[in-house]
Amino acid sequence: MLFLLVAAAHAHQVNADAVAIGLLHESTSLFPDQTSAFLSGAEKMITRCMGKPIKVLAPLASFYKKDVVSLAAQKGIRGTYSCHVGNEEPCGACIACKEFNF
């Protein structure tokens, strides 16, 4: 929520009407702040805090991690990494690595 509020404050300063967050498909969510209900509530709170509507967009919400990696490859982005362990090679067992299996 803190990151969304900071983004919303910046959006307000530059007169933007939306912020975006990179959440994946809701079926992969492990925490409440990764759900559409959270995004809806966050948008309402941001609108109240900023005094004007600022949308919260989640353009990757229909994607699974493997879909995002595939899209990145199509766009020429290589060497993506999201393992929480931090070794040179992904561990295959942490939460981030397991998202590839959904």
Contact map, one row per residue, 1 for C-alpha under 8 A:
111110000000000000000000000000001000000001000000000000000000000000000000000000000000000000000000000000
111111000000000000000000000000000000000000000000000000000000000000000000000000000000000000000000000000
111111100000000000000000000000000000000000000000000000000000000000000000000000000000000000000000000000
111111110000000000101000000000000000000001000000000000000000000000000000000000000000000000000000000000
111111111000000000000000000000000000000000000100000000000000000000000000000000000000000000000000000000
011111111100000000000000000000000000000000000000000000000000000000000000000000000000000000000000000000
001111111110000000100000000000000000000000000000000000000000000000000000000000000000000000000000000000
000111111111000001100000000000000000000000000100010001000000000000000000000000000000000000000000000000
000011111111100000000000000000000000000000000000010000000000000000000000000000000000000000000000000000
000001111111110000000000000000000000000000000000000000000000000000000000000000000000000000000000000000
000000111111111111100000000000000000000000000000000001000000000000000000000000000000000000000000000000
000000011111111110000000000000000000000000000000010001000000000000000000000000000000000000000000000000
000000001111111100000000000000000000000000000000000000000000000000000000000000000000000000000000000000
000000000111111100000000000000000000000000000000000000000000000000000000000000000000000000000000000000
000000000011111110000000000000000000000000000000000000000000000000000000000000000000000000000000000000
000000000011111111100000000000000000000000000000000001000000000000000000000000000000000000000000000000
000000000011001111100000000000000000000000000000000011100000000000000000000000000000000000000000000000
000000010010000111110000000000000000000000000000000001111000000000000000000000000000000000000000000000
000100110010000111111000000000000000000000000000000001111000000000000000000000000000000000000000000000
000000000000000001111100000000000000000000000000000000011110000000000000000000000000000000000000000000
000100000000000000111110000000000000000000000000000000011110000000000000000000000000000000000000000000
000000000000000000011111000000000000000000000000000000000111100000000000000000000000000000000000000000
000000000000000000001111110000000100000000000000000000000111100000000000000000000000000000000000000000
000000000000000000000111110110000100000000000000000000000001111110000000000000000000000000000000000000
000000000000000000000011111110000000000000000000000000000001111100000000000000000000000000000000000000
000000000000000000000011111110000111000000000000000000000000110000000000000000000000000000000000000000
000000000000000000000000111110000000000000000000000000000000000000000000000000000000000000000000000000
000000000000000000000001111111000000000000000000000000000000000100000000000000000000000000000000001001
000000000000000000000001111111110110000000000000000000000000000000000000000000000000000000000000000000
000000000000000000000000000111110100000000000000000000000000000000000000000000000000000000000000000000
000000000000000000000000000011111110000000000000000000000000000000000000000000000000000000000000000000
000000000000000000000000000011111110010000000000000000000000000000000000000000000000000000000000000000
100000000000000000000000000000111110011000000000000000000000000000000000000000000000000000000000000000
000000000000000000000011010011111111011000000000000000000000000000000000000000000000000000000000000000
000000000000000000000000010010111111111000000000000000000000000000000000000000000000000000000000000000
000000000000000000000000010000000111111100000000000000000000000000000000000000000000000000000000000000
000000000000000000000000000000000011111110000000000000000000000000000000000000000000000000000000000000
000000000000000000000000000000011111111111000000000000000000000000000000000000000000000000000000000000
000000000000000000000000000000001111111111100000000000010000000000000000000000000000000000000000000000
000000000000000000000000000000000001111111110000000000010000000000000000000000000000000000000000000000
000000000000000000000000000000000000111111111000000000000000000000000000000000000000000000000000000000
100100000000000000000000000000000000011111111100000000010000000000000000000000000000000000000000000000
000000000000000000000000000000000000001111111110000011110000000000000000000000000000000000000000000000
000000000000000000000000000000000000000111111111000000000000000000000000000000000000000000000000000000
000000000000000000000000000000000000000011111111100000000000000000000000000000000000000000000000000000
000010010000000000000000000000000000000001111111110011000000000000000000000000000000000000000000000000
000000000000000000000000000000000000000000111111111111000000000000000000000000000000000000000000000000
000000000000000000000000000000000000000000011111111110000000000000000000000000000000000000000000000000
000000000000000000000000000000000000000000001111111000000000000000000000000000000000000000000000000000
000000011001000000000000000000000000000000000111111111000000000000000000000000000000000000000000000000
000000000000000000000000000000000000000000000011111110000000000000000000000000000000000000000000000000
000000000000000000000000000000000000000000000011011111000000000000000000000000000000000000000000000000
000000000000000010000000000000000000000000100111011111100000000000000000000000000000000000000000000000
000000010011000111100000000000000000000000100110010111110000000000000000000000000000000000000000000000
000000000000000011100000000000000000000000100000000011111000000000000000000000000000000000000000000000
000000000000000001111000000000000000001101100000000001111100000000000000000000000000000000000000000000
000000000000000001111000000000000000000000000000000000111110000000000000000000000000000000000000000000
000000000000000000011110000000000000000000000000000000011111100000000000000000000000000000000000000000
000000000000000000011110000000000000000000000000000000001111110000000000000000000000000000000000000000
000000000000000000000111100000000000000000000000000000000111111000010000000000000000000000000000000000
000000000000000000000111110000000000000000000000000000000111111000000000000000000000000000000000000000
000000000000000000000001110000000000000000000000000000000011111100000000000000000000000000000000000000
000000000000000000000001100000000000000000000000000000000001111111110000000000000000000000000000000000
000000000000000000000001100100000000000000000000000000000000011111110000000000000000000000000000001101
000000000000000000000001000000000000000000000000000000000000001111111000000000000000000000000000001100
000000000000000000000000000000000000000000000000000000000000001111111100000000000000000000000000001100
000000000000000000000000000000000000000000000000000000000000001111111110000000000000000000000000000000
000000000000000000000000000000000000000000000000000000000001001111111111000000000000000000000000000000
000000000000000000000000000000000000000000000000000000000000000011111111100000010000000000000000000000
000000000000000000000000000000000000000000000000000000000000000001111111110000000000000000000000000000
000000000000000000000000000000000000000000000000000000000000000000111111111000000000000000000000000000
000000000000000000000000000000000000000000000000000000000000000000011111111111000000000000000000000000
000000000000000000000000000000000000000000000000000000000000000000001111111111000000000000000000000000
000000000000000000000000000000000000000000000000000000000000000000000111111110000000000000000000000000
000000000000000000000000000000000000000000000000000000000000000000000011111110000000000000000000000000
000000000000000000000000000000000000000000000000000000000000000000000001111111000000000000000000000000
000000000000000000000000000000000000000000000000000000000000000000000001111111110000000000000000000000
000000000000000000000000000000000000000000000000000000000000000000000001100111110000000000000000000000
000000000000000000000000000000000000000000000000000000000000000000000000000011111000000000000000000000
000000000000000000000000000000000000000000000000000000000000000000001000000011111100000000000000000000
000000000000000000000000000000000000000000000000000000000000000000000000000000111110000001000000000000
000000000000000000000000000000000000000000000000000000000000000000000000000000011111000001000001100000
000000000000000000000000000000000000000000000000000000000000000000000000000000001111111001110111100000
000000000000000000000000000000000000000000000000000000000000000000000000000000000111110000000111100000
000000000000000000000000000000000000000000000000000000000000000000000000000000000011111001100100000000
000000000000000000000000000000000000000000000000000000000000000000000000000000000011111101000000000000
000000000000000000000000000000000000000000000000000000000000000000000000000000000010111111100000000000
000000000000000000000000000000000000000000000000000000000000000000000000000000000000011111000000000000
000000000000000000000000000000000000000000000000000000000000000000000000000000000000001111100000000000
000000000000000000000000000000000000000000000000000000000000000000000000000000001110111111110000100000
000000000000000000000000000000000000000000000000000000000000000000000000000000000010101011111100100000
000000000000000000000000000000000000000000000000000000000000000000000000000000000010000001111100110000
000000000000000000000000000000000000000000000000000000000000000000000000000000000000000000111110110000
000000000000000000000000000000000000000000000000000000000000000000000000000000000011100000111111110000
000000000000000000000000000000000000000000000000000000000000000000000000000000000011000000001111111000
000000000000000000000000000000000000000000000000000000000000000000000000000000000111000000000111111100
000000000000000000000000000000000000000000000000000000000000000000000000000000000111000001111111111110
000000000000000000000000000000000000000000000000000000000000000000000000000000000000000000011111111111
000000000000000000000000000100000000000000000000000000000000000111000000000000000000000000000011111111
000000000000000000000000000000000000000000000000000000000000000111000000000000000000000000000001111111
000000000000000000000000000000000000000000000000000000000000000000000000000000000000000000000000111111
000000000000000000000000000100000000000000000000000000000000000100000000000000000000000000000000011111
